[in-house]
Amino acid sequence: MRKPTHDNWAMTNTRQSISSLGDTRNKIMSINLFILALFIMLASPSGVLAADPPEANPWASGEPAASSTPSPAPADTDWLAAASAPADSATFDWLHPFQETLIPLNVWVDQGLDWLVNNFRPVFQAIRWPIDAILTSVESTLQAAPAPLIILIFVLLAWQMVGRRLAVGTLISLVIVGLIGAWSEAMVTLALVLTSVFFCVLVGLPLGIWLARNDRALAIFRPILDAMQTTPAFVYLVPIVMLFGIGNVPGVVVTIIFALPPLIRLTNLGIRQVPADLVEAAQAFGASPRQMLFKVQIPLAMPNIMAGVNQTLMLALSMVVIASMIAVGGLGQMVLRGIGRLDMGLATVGGVGIVLLAIILDRLTQSFGADTRHREARHWYQQGPAGLVYRLLARH
């Protein structure tokens, strides 16, 4: 028997290697075919492992799948729509009825304001013109005038209307405002306040007189005035910005709206409190309605009217500070910057300027409303600096 030679042994090993290599290729091919078949089954809509039906997919479009098995879920299965849909009346909780908004007041207000902006914005922009003209003239005058001249005018006015004590206090207060570096901002605030009070008197005084003569109109305007006085000051800012924009002129507009009700109320009250016997006496002497108003009713109602002007002025000063949030300049802007930067010094400077200016204006307007029946029987030119000049001229 022949022994295998070296060549036969090598040939046998080669055949075994080729056979094992073929088996490996077959296994790899089988694995590839299996993966390919699995991929086809997953991608096929009608396969055994088909994709999830639309009802299981929260991002589905709501259309039923093209499969032979009908879906028991409804056609519209959008979970976002279902989440935003209002609750059914059957699930209304009578024990907690106010957990959901039943009256969409915010939506109505937004829609009404959008309608006003889209249809009447040119009208509101036209209202800006007279306010802007007067405000610009007053502000430019106060800014251009020398500070000693402004101080002298206020001191003489305080001396004439009240007395020497208020004149000295006015002098010290205005000098302090200038020394702390708030003079320019104080003049801007003063211009805003004076312009606002001017328009408040222009609108509020005739309206108060008319309401004093018309009870039906008073019944209509009374809840409106109540709402205007109780509405928070910040609520006025949003519609004013949308209708008028930002800046000093919108600040004057919102200040007029906020500060107007006290003048209307107190004017109406003063006219109604005029004694009836005086009115009857004037009518008996043949006074016309115009004479009755300007010779009897307004002079007797002047303390109440000036009290309304005083309240309007104080509210205007406070609202001008709040209106700094819509880019209104002045002392309020200093306070706002101090709050934003946590700069207590800057906020204190603005606050001190506001307080001193408010005290001066309050004392002056209170003097205008003093009852003339309790004053000395002297003419205005016989007292104060005017009286001093009058006496000096009388000697010559």
C-alpha positions in Angstrom: 0.0 0.0 0.0 1.4 3.3 -1.1 1.9 6.1 1.5 0.6 9.5 0.6 3.2 11.7 -0.7 3.8 15.3 0.1 2.0 16.5 -3.0 -1.1 14.5 -2.2 -1.2 15.9 1.3 -1.0 19.5 0.1 -3.7 18.9 -2.4 -6.0 17.4 0.3 -5.5 20.5 2.5 -6.2 22.8 -0.4 -9.5 21.0 -1.1 -10.5 21.2 2.5 -9.7 25.0 2.6 -11.8 25.6 -0.5 -14.6 23.6 0.9 -14.6 25.5 4.2 -14.4 28.9 2.3 -17.4 27.9 0.3 -19.3 27.1 3.5 -18.4 30.5 5.0 -19.6 32.3 1.8 -22.9 30.4 1.9 -23.4 31.4 5.5 -22.7 35.0 4.8 -25.0 35.0 1.8 -27.8 33.4 3.9 -27.4 36.1 6.6 -27.6 38.9 3.9 -30.7 37.3 2.4 -32.3 37.1 5.8 -31.6 40.8 6.5 -32.9 41.8 3.1 -36.1 39.8 3.5 -36.6 41.3 7.0 -36.1 44.9 5.6 -38.6 44.2 2.8 -41.2 42.9 5.3 -40.7 46.0 7.5 -41.1 48.4 4.6 -44.1 46.6 3.1 -47.5 48.1 4.3 -49.1 44.7 4.0 -46.4 42.6 5.6 -46.6 40.8 8.8 -44.5 43.5 10.6 -46.1 46.4 8.8 -45.9 49.9 10.2 -48.1 51.0 13.0 -51.6 52.1 12.0 -52.4 55.9 12.1 -54.2 55.6 15.4 -51.0 54.5 17.1 -48.9 57.3 15.6 -49.6 60.6 17.3 -48.2 62.6 14.3 -50.5 60.8 11.7 -52.5 63.0 9.4 -55.8 61.3 10.4 -56.3 59.3 7.1 -57.0 55.5 7.5 -54.2 53.2 6.4 -54.4 51.3 3.1 -54.7 47.9 4.7 -57.3 45.2 4.4 -58.1 45.3 8.1 -60.5 48.1 8.9 -59.4 50.4 11.8 -61.9 50.7 14.6 -60.6 54.2 15.5 -62.4 57.3 14.1 -61.0 59.1 11.1 -60.0 62.2 12.9 -57.5 61.1 15.6 -55.3 64.2 15.8 -54.3 64.3 19.4 -53.4 68.0 19.2 -56.9 68.9 18.1 -58.4 66.6 20.7 -56.3 68.3 23.4 -57.3 71.8 22.4 -61.0 70.9 21.9 -63.3 72.3 24.6 -64.6 70.0 27.2 -67.9 68.3 26.6 -70.8 69.7 28.6 -71.2 66.3 30.1 -67.9 66.7 31.9 -68.6 70.2 33.3 -67.7 70.3 36.9 -70.5 72.1 38.8 -68.4 72.1 42.0 -65.5 73.9 40.3 -67.2 75.9 37.5 -64.6 78.5 37.0 -61.6 76.3 36.2 -62.0 77.2 32.4 -62.6 80.5 30.7 -66.3 80.6 29.7 -66.4 84.3 28.6 -63.3 85.1 26.3 -63.1 88.8 27.4 -59.4 88.9 26.5 -60.1 87.8 22.9 -62.9 90.3 22.5 -60.7 93.2 23.8 -57.8 92.2 21.5 -60.1 92.0 18.5 -61.7 95.3 19.3 -58.4 97.0 19.8 -57.1 95.5 16.5 -60.2 96.8 14.7 -59.6 100.3 16.2 -55.9 100.3 15.1 -56.7 99.1 11.6 -59.6 101.5 11.0 -59.1 104.6 13.1 -55.3 104.9 13.6 -55.2 108.0 11.3 -57.8 109.7 13.5 -55.7 109.0 16.6 -52.6 110.2 14.8 -54.4 113.5 14.0 -55.2 114.0 17.7 -51.4 114.0 18.3 -51.0 117.3 16.4 -52.4 119.9 18.9 -51.0 118.0 21.9 -47.6 117.8 20.2 -47.6 121.5 19.3 -48.4 122.8 22.8 -46.1 120.3 24.5 -43.2 121.2 22.2 -43.7 124.9 22.7 -43.9 124.7 26.5 -41.0 122.3 26.8 -38.8 124.3 24.5 -39.6 127.5 26.5 -38.8 125.9 29.8 -35.6 124.3 28.5 -34.4 127.5 26.8 -35.2 129.9 29.7 -32.4 130.5 32.2 -32.8 128.6 35.4 -32.6 131.8 37.6 -35.4 133.3 35.6 -37.7 130.2 36.1 -36.9 130.3 39.8 -37.7 134.0 40.1 -41.0 133.5 38.3 -42.1 130.7 40.7 -40.9 132.6 43.8 -42.8 135.7 42.8 -45.9 133.6 42.0 -45.7 131.9 45.3 -45.3 135.2 47.2 -48.2 136.7 45.3 -50.6 133.9 45.8 -49.7 132.5 49.2 -47.1 134.5 51.1 -43.5 135.0 51.8 -43.1 131.6 53.6 -44.0 129.6 50.5 -41.9 131.9 48.4 -38.8 131.0 50.5 -39.7 127.3 50.4 -40.1 127.5 46.6 -36.7 129.2 46.3 -35.0 126.5 48.4 -36.8 123.6 46.7 -35.9 124.8 43.1 -32.3 125.5 44.1 -32.0 121.9 45.5 -33.5 120.5 42.3 -30.8 122.3 40.3 -28.0 121.3 42.7 -28.7 117.6 42.6 -28.5 117.6 38.8 -32.2 117.1 38.0 -33.1 120.6 36.6 -33.4 119.6 32.9 -35.5 116.5 33.7 -37.6 118.6 36.1 -38.4 121.0 33.3 -39.5 118.2 31.0 -41.7 116.8 33.7 -43.2 120.2 34.4 -43.9 120.7 30.7 -45.7 117.3 30.6 -47.8 118.1 33.7 -48.8 121.6 32.6 -49.8 120.4 29.1 -51.8 117.6 30.6 -53.6 119.8 33.1 -54.4 122.4 30.4 -56.2 119.8 28.3 -57.9 118.3 31.3 -59.3 121.8 32.2 -60.2 122.3 28.5 -62.3 119.1 28.5 -63.2 118.5 32.1 -64.6 122.0 33.1 -67.3 122.2 30.3 -68.2 118.5 30.8 -68.6 119.0 34.5 -70.8 122.0 34.0 -73.0 120.1 31.5 -73.3 117.1 33.9 -74.4 119.5 36.6 -77.3 120.6 34.4 -78.3 117.2 33.0 -79.2 114.4 35.5 -79.6 111.8 32.7 -76.2 112.5 31.3 -74.7 112.2 34.8 -76.3 108.8 35.3 -74.6 107.7 32.1 -71.2 109.2 32.8 -71.0 108.2 36.5 -70.1 104.5 35.9 -67.6 105.6 33.2 -65.9 107.9 35.6 -65.9 105.2 38.2 -64.2 102.8 35.8 -61.7 105.5 34.8 -60.7 106.1 38.4 -60.5 102.5 39.5 -58.6 101.1 36.5 -54.9 100.6 37.3 -52.6 103.1 35.7 -50.6 100.4 33.9 -53.7 99.2 32.0 -53.9 102.4 30.1 -50.4 102.0 28.6 -51.0 99.1 26.2 -53.9 100.6 24.1 -52.2 104.0 24.1 -49.0 102.6 22.7 -50.9 100.7 20.0 -52.9 103.8 19.0 -50.4 106.6 19.5 -47.0 105.0 19.7 -44.4 105.8 22.3 -42.9 109.1 23.5 -43.9 112.3 25.3 -47.1 112.9 23.3 -48.6 109.4 24.1 -47.5 110.1 27.7 -49.6 113.3 27.8 -52.6 111.4 26.3 -52.5 108.7 28.9 -52.0 111.3 31.6 -55.1 113.2 30.4 -57.2 110.1 30.5 -56.0 109.1 34.0 -56.2 112.6 35.6 -59.5 113.8 34.1 -62.2 112.3 36.3 -61.6 114.3 39.5 -62.0 117.6 37.7 -65.3 116.5 36.1 -66.7 115.2 39.4 -65.7 118.2 41.5 -66.9 120.7 38.9 -70.3 119.0 38.9 -70.3 118.9 42.7 -69.5 122.6 43.0 -72.1 123.7 40.5 -74.8 121.6 42.2 -73.9 122.9 45.7 -74.5 126.5 44.8 -77.3 127.7 47.2 -80.7 127.6 45.5 -81.8 130.9 47.1 -78.9 132.7 45.4 -79.9 131.2 42.0 -83.5 132.3 42.6 -82.4 135.8 43.5 -80.3 136.1 40.4 -83.2 134.9 38.3 -85.5 137.4 40.0 -83.1 140.2 39.0 -83.4 139.0 35.4 -80.0 137.3 35.0 -79.5 135.4 31.8 -78.3 131.8 31.8 -74.8 133.0 30.8 -74.8 135.6 33.5 -76.0 133.0 36.0 -73.2 130.7 35.1 -70.3 133.2 35.0 -71.5 135.6 37.7 -73.1 133.3 40.3 -72.4 129.6 39.9 -68.8 129.4 38.8 -67.5 132.0 41.4 -69.3 130.2 44.2 -68.1 126.8 42.9 -64.5 128.0 42.4 -63.2 126.3 45.6 -64.5 122.9 44.5 -63.3 123.5 40.9 -59.8 124.4 42.0 -59.8 121.4 44.3 -60.5 119.3 41.2 -57.6 121.0 39.4 -55.4 120.3 42.3 -56.3 116.6 42.3 -55.9 116.5 38.6 -52.4 118.0 38.8 -51.3 115.5 41.4 -52.6 112.6 39.4 -50.9 114.0 36.3 -47.6 114.2 38.1 -47.9 110.6 39.3 -49.0 109.3 35.9 -46.1 111.1 34.1 -43.8 109.1 36.3 -45.5 105.8 35.5 -45.6 106.7 31.8 -41.8 106.6 31.7 -42.3 103.0 30.8 -43.4 104.1 27.3 -40.4 106.3 26.8 -41.7 109.4 28.4 -38.8 111.7 29.5 -38.3 113.6 32.6 -37.8 112.7 36.3 -39.8 109.5 35.9 -37.2 108.3 33.3 -34.5 108.8 35.9 -36.4 106.7 38.4 -37.0 104.0 35.8 -33.3 103.9 34.9 -32.4 103.7 38.5 -34.7 100.8 39.1 -33.4 99.0 36.0 -29.8 99.4 36.9 -30.3 98.9 40.7 -28.8 102.4 41.0 -30.3 103.7 44.3 -28.6 107.1 43.9 -30.1 107.8 40.5 -33.6 106.7 41.6 -33.3 108.9 44.7 -32.3 112.0 42.6 -35.4 111.5 40.5 -37.6 110.8 43.5 -36.5 113.9 45.4 -37.1 116.1 42.3 -40.6 114.7 41.9 -41.4 115.3 45.6 -40.2 118.9 45.6 -42.0 119.7 42.4 -45.2 118.2 43.6 -45.1 120.2 46.9 -44.6 123.5 45.0 -47.4 122.8 42.5 -49.8 121.5 45.2 -49.4 124.6 47.4 -49.8 127.0 44.5 -53.0 125.3 43.2 -54.5 125.1 46.8 -54.1 128.9 47.0 -56.1 129.4 43.8 -58.9 127.4 45.4 -59.0 129.3 48.7 -62.5 130.6 49.4 -62.5 134.4 48.7 -65.0 135.0 51.5 -62.4 134.1 54.1 -59.7 136.3 52.6 -58.9 139.9 53.5 -61.0 142.4 51.6 -58.1 143.5 49.4 -57.5 143.4 45.7 -54.8 141.2 44.3 -52.6 144.2 43.4 -52.6 145.3 47.0 -50.7 142.2 48.3 -47.5 140.4 47.5 -44.9 141.7 45.1 -47.6 143.4 43.1 -48.7 145.3 46.2 -45.1 146.3 46.9 -44.8 147.7 43.4 -48.2 149.4 43.6 -47.3 151.1 46.9 -43.9 152.3 45.5 -45.7 153.8 42.5 -48.4 155.3 44.6 -45.8 157.3 46.6 -44.7 159.0 43.4 
